[in-house]
Amino acid sequence: MTTILLVVGILMLLILVHELGHFIAAKFFRVRVEEFGIGFPPRALTFGKWGGTEYTLNWVPFGGFVRLFGDIGEGRHGQGSFVDKNRGVQAVILAAGVFMNLVAAWALFTGALYIGIPRLVDSIEQGANQWLLVAEVVADSPAFAAGLSPGDRITSVVASDGEEVTVLTPTTVSDFIQERGGESLEISYVRGGATTVVTVRSAHAVISDSAERPAIGVALALVSDEPLPLLVAMKDASVSTYNAFKAVLGGLWEMVKSATNGVSPLKDIVGPIGLVGIAGAAAESGVGNILALAAFISINLFIINLLPIPALDGGRLFVLGIETLIRRNASQVAIRLLNAFGIAFIVFLMVAVTWNDIARLFT
């Protein structure tokens, strides 16, 4: 139950941040905001009305909304009407929501790094909590045959004569394997709290571009969860935000390729139920990991809302772009029909993803 509330809380916060972006931009450009709603209708209660905006709490507890006077598809005109503003202003107001999601992701990554989350480091830091992690395993390699998997934490590498790697880094382990080419090595690793010892014999031609070098077929990474100073965390959060953006965009592209090859992309999508499991694991790992998860979800919202799907910000920006090219407004009836189609598609997708989550529970 606690994990479910955590997921609902994260989603509500991030969607409210998104809507706050629209709200601030609309107020800045003097567009009348008729309602700022927490959750979705039906309405539960009204907090009050200030500055011409009604603030409400609604029964459906996912996110929120901003209702603008003269919004696209309504066609109402007058002082403070959204549609009476030029298209540049409309575009800024529409894009302000996703911009806030990007800012939120950066702020959340900053907090996570400041508190301390696992991150890649280049060298050993004295007194720091660091460990060597298996990042990748080459298929059909000696490491693969021994059962090593990505995510395993290497605790020792020992040669047959008892000599071992004293300081575990990707470089020291790689050099040790090459020096002991062809020998059997005992590698201890931790997975899921349990320690396992396996024997691995290095071989040549394991890595295609280094066929002459003895290797066992793993890529290793040095990881630390030491908290960063605030200014360093702010700088590194920019890199984390960019990397998360690339990862989500790459995932979407892989889904598109799967769909074009006749493979259902839904198997790779995690819905609300799947998110509960992920959030539970993050919660067990500490506050920093919860913040990092929230940042990653915020990047997802940033990208998804920019997709040219009717009813989403990206779809509305796409219509604005078409109107700019043809130099006239699109039909309000057509826009309402497109929005209805977009909402129906989103609801269908949510149902399909949730069903897929449920199916995973029984497989």
C-alpha positions in Angstrom: 0.0 0.0 0.0 2.9 2.4 0.9 4.5 1.7 -2.5 1.2 2.4 -4.4 0.9 5.7 -2.5 4.5 6.5 -3.4 3.8 5.9 -7.1 0.6 8.0 -7.0 2.5 10.7 -5.2 5.3 10.8 -7.7 3.0 10.9 -10.7 0.8 13.5 -9.2 3.7 15.7 -8.3 5.3 15.5 -11.8 2.0 16.1 -13.6 1.3 19.1 -11.3 4.8 20.5 -12.0 3.9 20.1 -15.7 0.6 21.9 -15.4 2.3 24.6 -13.2 4.5 25.3 -16.3 1.4 26.0 -18.4 -0.1 28.1 -15.5 3.0 30.3 -15.0 3.4 30.9 -18.8 -0.3 31.7 -19.2 -0.3 34.2 -16.3 2.9 35.8 -17.7 1.3 36.4 -21.1 -2.0 37.5 -19.5 -4.0 34.6 -20.7 -7.0 34.0 -18.4 -6.6 30.8 -16.4 -10.1 29.8 -15.4 -9.2 26.7 -13.3 -6.2 25.0 -11.8 -7.2 21.6 -10.9 -5.5 19.0 -8.7 -6.6 15.6 -10.0 -9.3 15.2 -12.7 -13.0 15.8 -12.6 -15.5 15.2 -11.1 -14.8 18.0 -8.7 -14.5 17.2 -5.0 -14.1 20.7 -3.6 -13.1 24.2 -4.4 -10.3 25.9 -2.4 -11.3 29.3 -3.6 -10.8 31.8 -6.4 -7.8 34.2 -6.6 -6.7 36.4 -9.5 -9.5 35.2 -11.7 -8.5 31.5 -11.3 -10.5 28.8 -9.5 -8.4 26.3 -7.5 -10.0 22.9 -7.2 -9.5 19.4 -5.9 -10.9 16.6 -8.0 -11.8 12.9 -7.4 -9.5 11.2 -9.9 -6.1 11.3 -8.2 -3.7 11.4 -11.2 -2.1 14.7 -11.9 -4.0 17.8 -12.7 -5.0 20.3 -15.4 -5.1 24.0 -16.3 -8.2 25.3 -18.0 -7.5 28.3 -20.2 -10.1 30.8 -21.5 -10.4 30.4 -25.2 -8.3 27.2 -25.3 -7.7 25.5 -28.7 -10.9 23.8 -29.8 -13.2 26.2 -27.9 -12.7 29.3 -30.1 -13.9 31.7 -27.4 -12.6 35.3 -27.9 -12.1 38.3 -25.7 -9.7 39.7 -23.2 -7.3 37.0 -22.0 -8.3 34.5 -24.7 -5.7 31.9 -25.5 -6.6 31.7 -29.2 -6.4 35.5 -29.6 -2.7 35.4 -28.7 -0.2 35.1 -31.6 1.0 31.6 -32.4 4.4 32.2 -30.8 2.9 32.9 -27.4 0.6 29.9 -27.8 3.6 27.7 -28.5 5.5 29.0 -25.5 2.5 28.3 -23.2 2.1 24.8 -24.6 5.8 24.1 -24.3 6.1 25.4 -20.8 4.7 22.2 -19.3 7.4 19.9 -20.8 10.1 22.5 -20.0 9.1 22.2 -16.3 9.4 18.4 -16.5 12.9 18.9 -17.8 13.8 21.3 -15.0 12.1 18.9 -12.5 14.2 16.0 -13.8 17.4 18.0 -13.4 16.4 19.2 -9.8 15.5 15.6 -8.8 18.8 14.2 -10.2 20.6 17.0 -8.3 18.9 15.9 -5.1 19.7 12.3 -5.7 23.4 12.8 -6.4 23.6 15.2 -3.3 22.1 12.5 -1.1 24.1 9.7 -2.8 23.1 7.2 -5.5 25.2 4.6 -7.4 27.2 6.4 -10.2 30.1 5.6 -12.4 33.5 6.9 -11.3 36.9 6.9 -13.0 39.2 6.2 -10.1 39.5 5.0 -6.5 38.6 7.6 -3.9 40.1 7.1 -0.5 37.5 6.4 2.1 34.7 6.3 -0.4 32.2 3.4 -0.7 33.0 1.9 -4.1 32.6 -1.4 -5.8 33.3 -3.1 -9.1 30.3 -4.0 -11.1 29.8 -6.2 -14.2 28.3 -3.9 -16.8 28.1 -6.3 -19.7 28.8 -9.9 -20.5 29.8 -11.1 -24.0 27.6 -14.0 -25.3 29.3 -17.4 -25.4 32.4 -16.0 -23.5 34.1 -17.7 -20.6 32.4 -15.3 -18.2 29.0 -16.1 -19.8 29.6 -19.8 -19.4 30.6 -19.3 -15.8 27.3 -17.6 -15.1 28.3 -14.0 -14.6 25.6 -11.5 -15.4 25.3 -7.7 -15.7 24.8 -6.2 -12.2 27.0 -8.7 -10.4 29.3 -7.1 -7.8 32.9 -8.4 -8.1 34.5 -8.9 -4.7 37.7 -10.7 -5.5 39.8 -12.1 -8.4 42.3 -14.7 -7.4 44.8 -16.6 -9.6 45.6 -20.4 -9.2 48.8 -19.6 -7.2 46.9 -17.5 -4.7 47.8 -14.1 -6.0 44.9 -11.7 -6.2 44.0 -8.3 -7.4 44.5 -6.0 -4.3 42.6 -2.9 -5.7 39.6 -3.8 -7.8 39.2 -1.5 -10.8 38.4 -2.2 -14.5 42.0 -1.5 -15.4 43.6 -3.6 -12.6 41.4 -6.6 -13.3 41.9 -6.4 -17.1 45.7 -6.2 -16.6 45.6 -9.1 -14.2 43.7 -11.3 -16.7 46.1 -10.5 -19.5 49.2 -11.2 -17.3 47.6 -14.5 -16.3 46.5 -15.4 -19.9 45.1 -18.9 -20.1 45.1 -19.5 -16.3 42.1 -20.4 -14.3 40.9 -17.5 -12.1 38.5 -17.7 -9.1 36.1 -14.8 -9.3 33.9 -14.0 -6.3 30.7 -11.9 -6.9 27.6 -10.9 -5.0 24.2 -11.1 -6.5 20.9 -10.6 -4.6 22.8 -10.6 -1.3 24.4 -14.0 -1.9 28.1 -14.6 -2.6 29.2 -17.0 -5.4 32.6 -18.2 -6.4 33.2 -19.3 -10.0 36.3 -20.5 -11.9 36.9 -18.8 -15.2 39.7 -19.4 -17.7 40.6 -16.5 -20.0 40.8 -17.1 -23.8 41.8 -15.3 -27.0 39.4 -14.0 -29.6 36.7 -13.4 -27.0 36.5 -9.7 -28.0 36.4 -9.3 -31.8 38.5 -6.0 -31.9 41.1 -7.4 -29.5 41.5 -11.0 -30.7 45.1 -11.3 -29.5 44.4 -10.3 -26.0 43.3 -12.9 -23.4 39.9 -12.0 -21.9 37.0 -13.5 -20.1 34.3 -11.4 -21.9 33.1 -8.8 -19.4 32.9 -5.1 -19.3 33.5 -3.7 -15.8 32.5 -0.4 -14.2 33.7 1.2 -11.0 30.7 2.4 -9.0 30.3 4.7 -6.0 27.3 6.0 -4.0 29.2 8.7 -2.1 27.2 12.0 -1.8 28.4 14.8 -4.0 28.9 18.4 -3.0 25.9 20.5 -4.1 27.6 22.4 -6.9 29.1 19.2 -8.3 25.7 17.4 -8.0 24.1 20.3 -10.0 26.7 19.9 -12.7 26.6 16.1 -12.8 22.8 16.2 -12.8 22.9 17.9 -16.2 24.8 14.9 -17.6 22.4 12.5 -15.9 19.4 14.3 -17.4 21.0 14.2 -20.9 21.8 10.5 -20.5 18.3 9.7 -19.3 16.9 11.6 -22.3 19.1 9.6 -24.7 18.0 6.3 -22.9 14.3 7.1 -23.1 14.5 8.3 -26.7 16.6 5.2 -27.7 13.9 3.0 -26.0 11.2 4.6 -28.0 13.1 4.2 -31.2 13.6 0.4 -30.4 9.8 0.1 -29.9 9.1 1.7 -33.2 11.5 -0.7 -34.9 9.9 -3.6 -33.1 6.5 -2.5 -34.3 7.6 -2.1 -37.9 9.0 -5.7 -37.7 5.6 -7.0 -36.5 6.6 -7.4 -32.9 4.3 -5.8 -30.3 6.1 -2.9 -28.5 3.9 -3.2 -25.5 6.0 -5.9 -23.9 8.7 -3.3 -23.3 6.4 -0.7 -21.7 5.9 -0.5 -18.0 2.5 0.7 -16.8 1.2 1.8 -13.4 1.3 -1.7 -11.9 4.8 -2.4 -13.2 5.9 1.0 -11.8 4.8 -0.1 -8.3 7.3 -2.9 -8.4 10.1 -0.6 -9.6 9.2 2.1 -7.0 9.2 -0.6 -4.3 12.8 -1.6 -5.2 13.9 2.0 -5.3 12.3 2.7 -1.9 14.3 -0.2 -0.4 17.5 1.3 -1.8 17.0 4.7 -0.2 15.6 8.2 -0.8 18.3 9.0 -3.4 17.1 6.2 -5.7 13.4 7.3 -5.3 14.5 10.8 -6.5 16.4 9.3 -9.4 13.4 7.2 -10.4 11.1 10.3 -10.2 13.7 12.2 -12.4 13.6 9.3 -15.0 9.8 9.4 -15.0 9.8 13.2 -15.5 12.1 12.7 -18.6 9.5 10.1 -19.9 6.7 12.7 -19.4 8.9 15.3 -21.2 9.4 13.1 -24.3 5.9 11.6 -24.4 4.1 14.9 -24.1 6.2 16.2 -27.1 5.0 13.3 -29.4 2.7 14.6 -32.1 -0.4 12.9 -30.7 -3.6 14.9 -30.7 -4.6 16.1 -27.1 -0.9 16.0 -26.0 1.2 19.2 -26.0 3.2 17.8 -29.0 0.1 17.3 -31.0 -1.1 20.8 -30.3 2.3 22.2 -31.2 2.1 20.2 -34.4 -1.2 21.8 -35.3 0.2 25.2 -34.5 3.1 24.5 -36.9 0.7 23.5 -39.6 -1.4 26.6 -39.1 1.8 28.7 -39.3 2.7 27.1 -42.6 -0.8 27.4 -44.2 -1.2 30.9 -42.6 -4.7 30.3 -41.3 -6.4 28.7 -38.3 -7.5 25.1 -38.4 -11.2 24.3 -38.1 -12.3 24.2 -34.5 -14.5 21.2 -35.3 -11.5 19.4 -36.7 -9.4 20.2 -33.7 -12.1 18.9 -31.3 -12.3 15.7 -33.3 -8.5 15.3 -33.3 -8.4 15.8 -29.5 -11.2 13.3 -29.0 -9.3 10.8 -31.1 -6.1 11.5 -29.2 -7.8 11.0 -25.8 -9.3 7.8 -27.0 -5.9 6.6 -28.2 -4.3 7.5 -24.9 -7.0 5.7 -22.9 -6.6 2.6 -25.1 -2.9 2.7 -24.6 -3.2 3.0 -20.8 -5.6 0.0 -20.7 -3.4 -2.1 -23.0 -0.3 -1.3 -20.9 -2.1 -2.0 -17.6 -3.3 -5.3 -19.0 0.2 -6.1 -20.1 1.4 -5.4 -16.5 -1.2 -7.8 -15.1 -0.2 -10.5 -17.7 3.4 -10.2 -16.5 2.3 -11.1 -13.0 1.2 -14.5 -14.2 4.2 -15.3 -16.4 
